[in-house]
Amino acid sequence: MAFREGDLVIFLDHQERSFRQRLHPEGKLQTHQGYIPHSEVIGREPGVALLTSKGKELFAFRPTLVDYTMNMPRKSGIIYPKDTAYILLWADIHPGSRVVTAGVGSGALLLALVRQVGPTGFVWGYDVRQDMLDFAAKNLKEFLGDTSNTELRLGDVYQAIDQRQVDSVILDVPEPWGAVEQSALALRPGGILVAYAPTIKQAENLTAALRGSDCFGLVETVEILVRDWHIRHRSVRPNHRMVGHTGFLTIARRIIRPEGNPLEPVKTPEKKPADRTGFPETD
Ligand SMILES: C[S@@+](CC[C@H](N)C(=O)[O-])C[C@H]1O[C@@H](n2cnc3c(N)ncnc32)[C@H](O)[C@@H]1O
């Protein structure tokens, strides 16, 4: 469908520099390599190539979710698309899913969750800071417009998650192990918890808490590495630069053990004896 007044547009140049704007009949994109009046974009199809006043070629697209989140205003670190993509599949989030997430932060992950669950699903987003919730709400509204499948709640998930029987809980908080008990209460049997943690120490603490709980099983931690390649003529090699590190993803399933109280307090796991390498024996 052709661009109309009020549409979000992203202009990309050949170096993949991007400029996000909302179209207005009198508006114009101004770059250091010339300008493009919005009137040249309105009525054209997405993907159209345009020349700036200085003859530089740019393409106009509707922003994808990746375009949008990588360019949206931020007030916190965000979960990058490479990790979000993994979270969506490994937490099995689909149209109709009921999802709790914390912390909302700038809303990058929230946007992906809200779009994925669609109008038949629901996302509850917790944060301890109202300014973060307000900020994320703006980003959400700007990109998705309709946010009726979302509720943003001021609250500490270490203390309370009010929802029950949700399909997944996705955490991006500094001490995710503090939310294990509340996540167990919120999740339906077989539901999935995914936690993003920038440091391996956080992932390790969370893993210990999950393994020490009678409510979670099948705990695993992964790190997603993406390497871009440079392919030009005879020069075919990995790019010199890459995103070296974002975070670790720990995934666990809500289990029910017939003999145990499913909501027992989290126990500290026993230490295993060290083997000859000095490392504790692995399972
Ligand atoms: C790194 S930011 C989250 C970024 C977000 N996931 C994104 O992709 O844009 C971490 C957020 O967790 C919030 N937070 C910290 N402790 C929390 C808690 N106990 N419960 C809820 N939110 C918490 C912080 O206020 C902050 O906004």
The ligand as a Gaussian input file, in Angstrom:
#p B3LYP/6-31G(d) Opt

LIG

0 1
 C       17.492000      -3.111000      31.188000
 S       15.921000      -2.463000      31.539000
 C       14.838000      -3.457000      30.567000
 C       14.936000      -3.208000      29.069000
 C       13.804000      -3.807000      28.283000
 N       13.688000      -5.236000      28.485000
 C       13.897000      -3.491000      26.803000
 O       14.093000      -4.410000      25.985000
 O       13.761000      -2.307000      26.451000
 C       15.593000      -3.124000      33.151000
 C       14.313000      -2.584000      33.782000
 O       13.973000      -3.409000      34.891000
 C       13.331000      -2.596000      35.833000
 N       13.351000      -3.341000      37.114000
 C       14.403000      -3.505000      37.969000
 N       14.037000      -4.276000      39.015000
 C       12.743000      -4.614000      38.822000
 C       11.807000      -5.395000      39.574000
 N       12.158000      -5.971000      40.717000
 N       10.538000      -5.538000      39.076000
 C       10.183000      -4.931000      37.930000
 N       11.030000      -4.172000      37.171000
 C       12.286000      -4.018000      37.621000
 C       14.134000      -1.294000      35.806000
 O       13.412000      -0.198000      36.337000
 C       14.419000      -1.164000      34.299000
 O       13.459000      -0.344000      33.674000

